[in-house]
């Protein structure tokens, strides 16, 4: 996994997918299990450390590099900010609001 690009997967149901479509960012989803979709946002290495230290997330540094086990409020804020700002570059804003 490239340094500084740590994926965060946010599951997306049909209602949320429609919100992403309206915001013009639905192309940033990936299809996973049985047609279910995930939105893939990214955290820098420094942001990943904050998520682990302050929110109890796990950082899978050995295989996928992904940030996992984030609290629902953090994942919901990531989704909300992606829709609002129409970009995946939202982690600074998310951290300001959830810390």
C-alpha positions, -999 to +999 in steps of 0.1 A: +000+000+000+014+034-009+024+055+020-001+081+029-030+065+011-049+044+036-084+034+024-115+037+046-145+017+034-180+030+040-208+007+031-234+023+009-271+013+007-295+023-021-306+055-004-270+066+002-260+056-033-287+080-046-273+108-025-239+101-040-253+101-075-270+135-069-237+149-056-219+136-087-195+113-067-211+078-071-183+068-094-161+066-063-180+035-051-169+000-056-191-031-059-184-057-032-204-086-017-235-096-036-238-062-053-234-041-022-213-010-027-186+008-007-174+043-008-137+044-006-122+075+011-085+078+020-066+089+051-030+101+052-006+083+075-010+110+101-048+110+099-046+072+102-027+075+135-053+099+148-081+075+139-063+047+157-053+066+187-084+087+193-112+065+179-099+030+185-097+021+148-075-007+136-050-001+108-043-032+087-007-023+078+002-059+068-022-065+039-048-039+027-035-008+045-072+000+053-085+017+084-111-005+100-135-006+130-142+031+130-171+043+151-204+048+132-203+086+139-169+089+121-180+068+090-213+088+089-194+120+090-171+108+061-201+100+040-218+133+049-187+153+040-182+135+007-217+143-004-215+179+009-181+187-007-184+164-037-149+151-032-131+123-014-107+148+001-126+152+033-106+137+062-093+170+075-128+183+078-141+151+093-114+151+120-121+187+129-158+179+134-155+146+152-126+153+176 
